[in-house]
Amino acid sequence: MSEPDEDDLDALTVLGEHLINSILFEEPLESIKRIIATGAPLWYQNESEGISCLHAAAYIQDLDLVKLLLQDGALWNATDYLRNTAGDIALSFNNEEIYTIIRDAGIRAELVLALLSRTPLNSATSMILQSPDDTSAAVSTDAFLSSKLRFTVDDKGQEICMLNVEDEEIGVMMGWEAGIMRETVANLCLDREPKKILNVGFGLGIIDTLFQSLSPALHVIIEAHPDVLKHMRKLGWYEKPGVKILEGKWQDFINAEQLGSLVPEGGFDLIYTDPFAEDFAMLRRFFSHLRPLLGPRARFSFFNGLGATNALTYDVMCRVAEVNLADAGLNDVKWIDVDLSQRARDHFGDTRKYFTVPIYRLPIINCP
C-alpha cells in the first residue's frame, strides 16, 4: 500500500478536525455518522490539544456516540497532550458507564490482538515505558543485560538502581517500592508460613530481604544481570542460609530439571516475579509455566506496573492479566488496592516516571 500524499493528508486533517468539532458542538448522531461515512479518520488527533473524536465524545458524555466510535475503530488508548485518554475524561465526569465501555473495548482489543496476530501485548505499555527502538535497554532483555547499572542513594536518602538510556536515567528499582513489597509479602504470607520461595528478579533486594525474614528453608533467586549479581555478592547474598542463586534468565531454568529438582516434593509455597525490560507477552509466558511449580495452597504475585502511568491503561492491563492467569489455570485472583499517596510521585527526582497512578493494584493468586 502506498503512503498517502500531502494532498491526501491535508484532506484527512480537514475531515478529522471537522469530525471532532462537530462532536464538541453536539451535532446530531446522524450528522456525525454522515461525516464518518465521508472518510473522516477516527484515529485523527487535533493539533491544538491532541484530542481524538473519542475524547470529544467522552467530553460531551454521549454514550451512544462513544459506542459508535469504538465499534467503527476509534482508538481506545489514544492520549492527548496532557496524556489523558477518553476513559480519563469519562472518569473526570464520574461517568462510570462510558468509562466501562471504553475500558472493556480496550480489554477486547488487547486480547484479540494477541490471539489473532500473536503480537505481544505492548500497545498499552509502549505508551508508558517502551521505546519504538526494541534494541533499547529499557525494552530489550538482551540489551538490558549488556547495559551498565548504577547503584546509588539519591538526595532523599533513597536507594536506587539506575539505567541510562539515550542520556535519560531510568529507575530499574527504587526505594519507594518498599511499601508495595511489604504489602505484597504480608498478603502472600497471610495465614501461612512459606518455607520454599522462588523470586525472579533481585533488583535492590527489597522483597528478598523481606523473604529472608521468614527464615525459609529454601530461597531461590533467579537473576541474570551481571551488575546485579556483583551487587548481590558484595552484600553477601551468596552466603545467606537457604539461599540458592541461579545466574541467568528465568527462561534458562523454568523448564529445566535444575529448578524442578530443587523442590522434589510439593512445589514452591510462594513465587514472585519482577523482571525488568520484559513485555506483557513474556509475563504471560511466565504465567503458563507456573502451575506445575506451585504446591498446594501456594501463592503467586508479580510487580504490577503494567501501563501504570495512566489509570485506564492500568485498569485494562490488570484485567487482561487476570484473563491470562485464568488461561494458565490460576483462577483465584484477588486484587488489593495499595494507596501510594505521594510516595511514588515524590521519589522519581529527575528520572523517568514509571508509576504515576495513585493506587497500586496488588495481585494475589491462590493455588487450590
Secondary structure by P-SEA (a helix, b strand, c coil): cccccaaaaaaaaaaaaaaaaaaaacccaaaaaaaaaaccccccccccccccaaaaaaaaccaaaaaaaaaacccccccccccccaaaaaaaacaaaaaaaaaaaaaaaaaaaaaaccccccccccccccccccccccccaaaaaabbbbbbcccccccbbbbbcccbbbbcccccaaaaaaaaaaaaaccccccbbbbcccccaaaaaaaaaacccbbbbbbccaaaaaaaaaacccccccbbbbcccccccccccccccccccccccbbbbbbccccaaaaaaaaaaccccccccbbbbcccccccccaaaaaaaaaaaaaaaaaacccbbbbbbbbcccccccccccccccccccccbbbbbbcc
